[in-house]
Amino acid sequence: MALNNTYDARLVQQETAVGAGVQILLLALLGTAIGMGPAGWLTGLVFAVAMWAVLSRALHRTRPRSFGPANRVTLGRATLVGGVTALVADSFESSPPVTALVGLTAVALILDGVDGKVARATGTSTPLGARFDMEVDAFLILVLSVYVSTQLGPWVMLIGGMRYAFVAAAHVWPWLNASLPPSTARKTVAAMQGICLLLAASGYLPPVASLGVVVLALTTLVWSFGRDVLWLRQTSRVRDGEVEEMLELESELAPVTSTS
């Protein structure tokens, strides 16, 4: 049995290594097609190594029986995001290859709805898979925010940085770590961010329209985060109140118990 577990673990780790290899192959294809410079290559390689290291560590900690079909889809999306990251980094040195950037981003956004369906259809939903999917989404939004900010201004970075600011705030206020109830509105707003940023990055829209869709994205994101933070705070206060009532009840019952 131990041998089977060891074999499964090695097989899972091999899949992450294959993902890193595919990432390097994609970088080679992009480099050949558009003549990507050192900044793009270095950023893409750092992304590939970091993704492999973080994912391998997470898999070692959770020890799943197999990598799973849904995670393979997410890994494919992560590879595309690595390509987008390399192109955005390269755009600071030379004219951005908008067609390649838009194409990779569009496919990554389309596949965003596939991995969840695959996980539910195959019964392979896991906390690791959900977290992997979320981190890939968040990083893609961050990278797109960086790219669009060069056109519309640094304020666009608020879109990509908001989720990371929320995570940082949760270290200061632990009540932010509580689970949120499912929300269609939250999912819709999250999906809007990638679409709006892609439209702005594509250059297909007039400048005023690009500004409008990005402002819309930021406004809805602030509303969504604000609503969730308010719900978490109210829930935390209710929970704290229940704990205080329980402690008071215990203190009132203590003398009765000792007397009896």
For each residue, the residues with C-beta under 8 A, 3 or more apart:
1: 4 5
2: 5 6
3: 6 7
4: 1 7 8
5: 1 2 8 9 63
6: 2 3 9 10
7: 3 4 10 11
8: 4 5 11 12 65 66
9: 5 6 12 13 59 60 63
10: 6 7 13 14
11: 7 8 14 15 66 67
12: 8 9 15 16 59 64 66 67
13: 9 10 16 17 56 59 60
14: 10 11 17 18
15: 11 12 18 19 67 72 75
16: 12 13 19 20 52 55 56 59 67 75
17: 13 14 20 21 52
18: 14 15 21 22
19: 15 16 22 23 51 52 55 75 76 78 79
20: 16 17 23 24 48 49 51 52
21: 17 18 24 25
22: 18 19 25 26 76 79
23: 19 20 26 27 44 47 48 51 78 79 82 83
24: 20 21 27 28 44 45 48
25: 21 22 28 29
26: 22 23 29 30 44 79 80 82 83
27: 23 24 30 31 36 40 41 44 45 48 82 83 86
28: 24 25 31 32
29: 25 26 32 33
30: 26 27 33 34 36 40 44 83 86 87 100
31: 27 28 34 35 36 40 41
32: 28 29
33: 29 30 97 100
34: 30 31 87 90 97 100
35: 31
36: 27 30 31 40 41 44 86 87 90
37: 40 41 90 93 94
38: 41 42 93
39: 42 43 89 90 92 93
40: 27 30 31 36 37 43 44 86 87 89 90 93
41: 27 31 36 37 38 44 45 86
42: 38 39 45 46 89
43: 39 40 46 47 85 86 88 89 90
44: 23 24 26 27 30 36 40 41 47 48 82 83 85 86 89
45: 24 27 41 42 48 49
46: 42 43 49 50
47: 23 43 44 50 51 81 82 85 86
48: 20 23 24 27 44 45 51 52 82
49: 20 45 46 52 53
50: 46 47 53 54
51: 19 20 23 47 48 54 55 78 82
52: 16 17 19 20 48 49 55 56
53: 49 50 56 57
54: 50 51 57 58
55: 16 19 51 52 58 59 75 132
56: 13 16 52 53 59 60
57: 53 54 60 61
58: 54 55 61 62 128 131 132
59: 9 12 13 16 55 56 62 63 64 67 128
60: 9 13 56 57 63
61: 57 58
62: 58 59 126 127 128
63: 5 9 59 60
64: 12 59 67 68 126 128
65: 8
66: 8 11 12
67: 11 12 15 16 59 64 71 72 75
68: 64 71 72 119 122 124 126 129
69: 72 73 118 119 122 124
70: 73 74 115 116 118 119 122 124 125 129
71: 67 68 74 75 115 124 128 129 132
72: 15 67 68 69 75 76
73: 69 70 76 77 111 114 115 118
74: 70 71 77 78 115 129 132 133 136
75: 15 16 19 55 67 71 72 78 79
76: 19 22 72 73 79 80 111
77: 73 74 80 81 108 111 112 115 136
78: 19 23 51 74 75 81 82 132 136
79: 19 22 23 26 75 76 82 83
80: 26 76 77 83 84 104 105 107 108 111
81: 47 77 78 84 85 108 136 139 140 143
82: 23 26 27 44 47 48 51 78 79 85 86
83: 23 26 27 30 44 79 80 86 87 100 104
84: 80 81 87 88 101 104 105 108 140 143 144
85: 43 44 47 81 82 88 89 139 143
86: 27 30 36 40 41 43 44 47 82 83 89 90
87: 30 34 36 40 83 84 90 91 96 97 100 101 104
88: 43 84 85 91 92 96 101 143 144 146 147
89: 39 40 42 43 44 85 86 92
90: 34 36 37 39 40 43 86 87 93 94 96 97
91: 87 88 94 95 96 97 101 147 150
92: 39 88 89 150
93: 37 38 39 40 90
94: 37 90 91
95: 91
96: 87 88 90 91 101 147
97: 33 34 87 90 91 100 101
98: 101 102 201 202 203
99: 102 103
100: 30 33 34 83 87 97 103 104
101: 84 87 88 91 96 97 98 104 105 147 201
102: 98 99 105 106 198 201 202
103: 99 100 106 107
104: 80 83 84 87 100 101 107 108
105: 80 84 101 102 108 109 140 144 194 198 201
106: 102 103 109 110 198
107: 80 103 104 110 111
108: 77 80 81 84 104 105 111 112 140
109: 105 106 112 140 191 194 195 198
110: 106 107 113 114
111: 73 76 77 80 107 108 114 115
112: 77 108 109 115 133 137 191 194
113: 110 116 117
114: 73 110 111 117 118
115: 70 71 73 74 77 111 112 118 119 129 133
116: 70 113 119 120 133
117: 113 114 120 121
118: 69 70 73 114 115 121 122 124
119: 68 69 70 115 116 122 124 125 126 129
120: 116 117 123 125
121: 117 118
122: 68 69 70 118 119
123: 120
124: 68 69 70 71 118 119 129
125: 70 119 120 129 130
126: 62 64 68 119 129 130
127: 62 130 131
128: 58 59 62 64 71 131 132
129: 68 70 71 74 115 119 124 125 126 132 133
130: 125 126 127 133 134
131: 58 127 128 134 135
132: 55 58 71 74 78 128 129 135 136
133: 74 112 115 116 129 130 136 137
134: 130 131 137 138
135: 131 132 138 139
136: 74 77 78 81 132 133 139 140
137: 112 133 134 140 141 190 194
138: 134 135 141 142 160 163 164
139: 81 85 135 136 142 143
140: 81 84 105 108 109 136 137 143 144 194
141: 137 138 144 145 159 160 163 193 194 197
142: 138 139 145 146 160 161 164
143: 81 84 85 88 139 140 146 147 160
144: 84 88 105 140 141 147 148 160 194 197 198 201
145: 141 142 148 149 156 157 158 159 160 161 197
146: 88 142 143 149 150 157 160
147: 88 91 96 101 143 144 150 151 197 201
148: 144 145 151 152 156 197 200 201 210 214
149: 145 146 152 153 154 155 156 157
150: 91 92 146 147
151: 147 148 200 201 210
152: 148 149 155 156 200 210 211 214
153: 149 156
154: 149 157
155: 149 152 158 218
156: 145 148 149 152 153 159 160 197 214 218
157: 145 146 149 154 160 161
158: 145 155 161 162 218
159: 141 145 156 162 193 197 214 217 218 221
160: 138 141 142 143 144 145 146 156 157 163 164
161: 142 145 157 158 164 165
162: 158 159 165 166 221 222 225
163: 138 141 160 166 167
164: 138 142 160 161 167 168
165: 161 162 168 169
166: 162 163 169 170 176 225 229
167: 163 164 170 171
168: 164 165 171 172
169: 165 166 172 173 176
170: 166 167 173 174 176 177
171: 167 168 174
172: 168 169
173: 169 170 176
174: 170 171 177
175: 178 232 233 235 236
176: 166 169 170 173 229 232
177: 170 174
178: 175 232 235 236
179:
180: 183 186 228 231 232
181: 231
182:
183: 180 186 187 228
184: 187 188
185: 188 189 224 227
186: 180 183 189 190 224 228
187: 183 184 190 191
188: 184 185 191 192
189: 185 186 192 193 220 221 223 224
190: 137 186 187 193 224
191: 109 112 187 188 194 195
192: 188 189 195 196 216 217 220
193: 141 159 189 190 196 197 217 221
194: 105 109 112 137 140 141 144 191 197 198
195: 109 191 192 198 199
196: 192 193 199 200 213 214 216 217
197: 141 144 145 147 148 156 159 193 194 200 201 214 217
198: 102 105 106 109 144 194 195 201 202
199: 195 196 202 204 205 210 213
200: 148 151 152 196 197 205 210 211 213 214
201: 98 101 102 105 144 147 148 151 197 198
202: 98 102 198 199 205
203: 98
204: 199
205: 199 200 202 209 210 213
206: 209 210
207: 210 211
208: 211 212
209: 205 206 212 213
210: 148 151 152 199 200 205 206 207 213 214
211: 152 200 207 208 214 215
212: 208 209 215 216
213: 196 199 200 205 209 210 216 217
214: 148 152 156 159 196 197 200 210 211 217 218
215: 211 212 218 219
216: 192 196 212 213 219 220
217: 159 192 193 196 197 213 214 220 221
218: 155 156 158 159 214 215 221 222
219: 215 216 222 223
220: 189 192 216 217 223 224
221: 159 162 189 193 217 218 224 225
222: 162 218 219 225 226
223: 189 219 220 226 227
224: 185 186 189 190 220 221 227 228
225: 162 166 221 222 228 229
226: 222 223 229 230
227: 185 223 224 230 231
228: 180 183 186 224 225 231 232
229: 166 176 225 226 232 233
230: 226 227 233 234
231: 180 181 227 228 234 235
232: 175 176 178 180 228 229 235 236
233: 175 229 230 236 237
234: 230 231 237 238
235: 175 178 231 232 238 239
236: 175 178 232 233 239 240
237: 233 234 240 241
238: 234 235 241 242
239: 235 236 242 243
240: 236 237 243 244
241: 237 238 244 245
242: 238 239 245 246
243: 239 240 246 247
244: 240 241 247 248
245: 241 242 248 249
246: 242 243 249 250
247: 243 244 250 251
248: 244 245 251 252
249: 245 246 252 253
250: 246 247 253 254
251: 247 248 254
252: 248 249 255 256
253: 249 250 256 257
254: 250 251 257 258
255: 252 258 259
256: 252 253 259 260
257: 253 254 260
258: 254 255
259: 255 256
260: 256 257
